[in-house]
C-alpha cells in the first residue's frame, strides 16, 4: 500500500438463511366461507399443517421462528394489536420486529449486507408484516426509525450517511417509485465487474432523519402498481424492493463500514380461478408467477449445492428479480425470509406450497463479509476529484428533480491536438446522438460544436456552429439534457448556482422562442399581477415545451414525418358578450407529407408520449418498431379542426335595422384566418326585408310582438386553411340564443373563396325582455371548421327544432315550454300553441289598427271643424263624411294631407339617421376588438413604433365615434327643426 499499512481482508462467514413463518387471522372472505383452521404451532419453531380432505394426514415443518398471529389478541387504546392475556401465544408486530428487524440492524452496524424477503400467496399478510397498517407498523418503518434513533446516540467522532431507494418489479419491468416520470420499458439491470447486478438510473435519496424516509415511502406506496383481486382487494401484484445504503465513517481510525439493507416484499402467487384473476389479468399473473418460479429455481439449486449435490448452474439471470437478489441468495449477505401463510382450509394448497418453498430456502448458505475500507483511500479519491473541479472547466447536470442536480460532472481537459475534440458526449440521455457535440479546451478557451444536425441550445438560443462558452452559460443537448458550464477559476466568483435550476433553463428557452406571460395574453388585475389562470397556462406551456421537443425528436428518428407544436386554445377568443374564455394548452400535430392535422389536448398528448417512448425504446433496443396503424401512437383518424371564430353583434336587430358586413374569423393566436360576408336582416313572416319605416327608436316597442329575422352567410374570403392545401374543405356553424342545436352550413371543398349562400329565418312569436336584452348585449358567434379528406362532416340536419307553420325556426320559446301539456306529443303541442298565439297576435294587431284609425280620424275631424269654423253638429266619424268634406273643401284637404305626411316623412328620416349611426357603431366595435387582440412585440426596438401606431389607431377610433355622434345630433336637430317649422303652417 502507498501509506505503508497493510489492510486485512475480512474472511467470509458461512450463514444459513434465517426463515420465519407467520400465520394470520381469518380474512372476512374466509369467515364468510366458513373456513376451518388447518395450521397449528406447538412451539416457537414448528408449524404443522393438516390436510382438510384427509384430517389424519399432517405435516410438520421446523424453521428458525414460528409466529402465531391467528387469535388471542385485542386492540389497545392506540389501535395496536396486543395479547389478550400473558398466557396467549399471539405474536405482535413488535415481537416480529424484535426478532427479525433488530437482527437486520445488528448486521448493518457490523458492516454486513442484510436482506429481508417476505414470501407468500396474495393476501397472506406479507405486506402487513413488512409495512404494517395504521398504528401497527411493520418491519420496514421500524428498521428505519430505530436506525436513526441509534445514530443520534452514537459518538461524536463518527459520521453516518444513509440513502434510500424504492423500486417496483412488475411484469419483468423495473419502475423507480421515487421518480415522477415512468421510464418507457422500465429501468435496465446492468452488470459491473465489481458491483455485480445493479439498476441503472435508480434514484437514491440521501436522508438525515426518519421523517424523510417516511415521506418517501408514502410517495412510493401511492404509485405502486396494484391489481385488485377477489383474494385481497388491496394486495400488490408487483415485487417491491427498498434499499438502504448505510455508511459509517470512523474518523479516529481512518475506517469506513458500508452496509446495504434490502427489504423485499414479493408479489403473491395465487391460483387464478380462486382469485378471480381470469381474463386480461392472466398474462400479468403468469409474468409474476414466472419470476417467482425463477426465484424458486434459484433457491432449489442453492439448496442442492448446500447439501453436497452437484449443481452446474445457478439460474440468476433468468429474471430481473433473481439478478437483483443474487447477493441475498448464496452471496455476500445475511438473509432472512418471512413466509406469510393463511390458516384457512380453502388455502391449503397455497399454504403447503409456501411452507415447502421456505423449507428449501432454509438450506441456502450465504458467504457474508464485513464491508470495510480505509478512509485514507476514499479521501484521496475525493481530494483528487475536488482538485480537478477547482482547476478544470466542467459541466454540471441540471435535473427537474433538485436532488439529482449537480450529481453528474463532466470535466473538460486541455487537448493536445487543436483539431481533435477533447470530450465527446456519448449518449448521456435519450434523444442525444452517439456523438452529439464536442467540447474543446484550447488556449484557455472552451468551445462547443454541434455534430451534423444535432440540437444544441446555449442560453436559450439554438446554435449550429462552434460557439465559445462563458462562465455560467446554460447548455441544452438534444431535447432536454441541461447542463451548467463552470468556467476557469479566474472566471468564477461567489455566484449562487442554485438559481440556475431546471425552471430557469426552461423559462430562458421559452423566452428565446418568443413565449412569455405577456405574449400569451395574461391580463393584469390592476395590481400589477398577472392573471393566475394565464400564469397556470404559461407554466403548462413551458413544462410541455421539452416534452414536445422530445416527441418531435422521436418522430424524426422513427421517420413518422410529423411536426408537433404547442398552441393555446382560446388565446384570443371571447364569448358572446366579449368576455375572455378559459385558456388551455393544446398540441397541434401536422403530417408534413399528407398535410393532415390533429389537435390533441394536454392529457391526450402526455398519454401519447408515454406510448411513443415505449415504441422508441424498442427502436433503440434494435427490436421491430413497426406497429399497425391503429396501434401507432403517432397516428389518429382525420378529424374536423376548429379554425377560428367571428363575432356578429346583434344590437341593430333590436332596432329592426339590417346589418350587412364582413367580419374576420380570428384563430387561436389572434390572427385573421378568413373573412365572412354576413347579413342579419329583420323581416316579415313571409321573409320580406323590413324597410326604414319599420325601424323602432326603443327596443321595448318590440316587447311581446312577433319578430322575424334572417341570418345569411353569403361568402367566405381568403381562407388560409384552403390556401395551405387546396384539397381541403370548410363548414361554418353557429348557435342562436336559447337553441341547443348548432346550425352548420353544407361542406364546401377546394375553393379559397367559397360561396356559402345559406340563410335561416328565425321567429320569436312573443319577444321576451330577456331576448331583447340578448340582442342588445350579445354577439352571434360563427365558428369556422376545417375539413380534411376522409373526416366525418358536421351534421347539417335539424330534426329536433320547433318551427312555425311557415317552416321558420322558433327562438325565445321558454314561455312556450312552460305552457305545454305533458300529455301531448311535442308536435301537437307546438301546432296547437302556435295557432293560439297566431290568432291572438292577429286579433291584437286588428285592435291596434282599428284604434289607430279611429284616433287619426278623430283628430282629423276635430282639426277640420276648427279650421273652417263650422257650426254644424258633430257626426260620428265615417269614411262617407270624410269624402264629402274633402270634396267640399279641396284646399283645406290638401293642407291636412300635407300635415299628416310630414310626421311620417320625419320618422323615415329619423330611422335612416339611426341606421347610419348603428352601422358606424358596429364598425367602431370591430376596430376596438382588433386593438384588444394585438399584442406588443418582444423586441425593444419595435415597441416604440407599435405604441405610436396603437395611439394613432385609438385617436382615429375616438374621432370616428365623435363624428358618428355629431352626425346623429345634427340629423336629429334638422328633423326636429323641420317638424317645428311645419307646426305654424299647419295652424
ABEGO torsion letter per residue (X at the ends): XAAGBBBBBBBBBBBBBBBBBBBBBBBAAAAAAGBBBABBBABAABBBBBBAABAABBBBBBBABBBBAABGBBBBAAGBBBBABAABABBBAAAAAAAAAAAAAAAAAAGBBBBBBBBEBBGAGAAAAAAEBEABBBAAAAAAAAAAAAAAABBAABBBBBBBBBBBBBGGBBBBAABABBBBGEBBBBBBAAAEBBBBGBBBBBBABAAAAAAAAAAAAAABBBBBBAABAABBABBBBBBBBBBBBBAAAGBBBBBBBBBBBBBBBBBAAAAGABEAAAAAAAAAAAAAAAAAAAAAAAAAAAAGBBBABBBAAABAAAAAAAAABGBBBBBBBBBBBBABAAAAAAAAAAAAAAAAAAABBBBBBBBBBBAAAAAAAAAAAAAAAAABBBBBBBBABAAABGABBBBBBBBABAABBABBBBBABBGBBABABBBBBBGGBBBBBBBEABBBBBGGBBBABBBBBBBGBBBBBEAABBBBBBBBAAABBABBAAABBAAAAAAAAAAAAGBBAAAAGBBBAGAGBBBAAAAAAAAAAAAAAAAAAAAAAAAAAAGAGBBBBBBBBGAABBBAAGBBBBBBBBBBBBBAAAGBBBBBBAAAAAAAAAAAAAAAAAAAAGBBABBBAAABAABBBBBBBBAEBBBBBAAAAAAGBBBBBBBBBBBAAGBBABBBBBBBBBBBAAGBBBBAAABBABAAAABGBBBBBBBBBABBBGBAAAAABAABBBBBBBBBEABABBBBBBBBBGBABBBAGBBBBBBBABBBAAAAAAAAABBBBBBBBBBBBGBBBBBABBAABBBBAAGBBBBGAAAAAAABBAABBAAAAAAAAAAAAAAAAAAAAAAAAAAAAAAAAAAAAAAAAAAAGBABBBBBBBAAAAAAAAAABAAAAAAAAAAAAAAAAAAAAAAAAAAAAAAAAAAAAAAAAAAAABBBBABAAAAAAAAAAAAAAAAAAAAAAAAAAAAAAAAAAAAAAAAAAAAAAAX
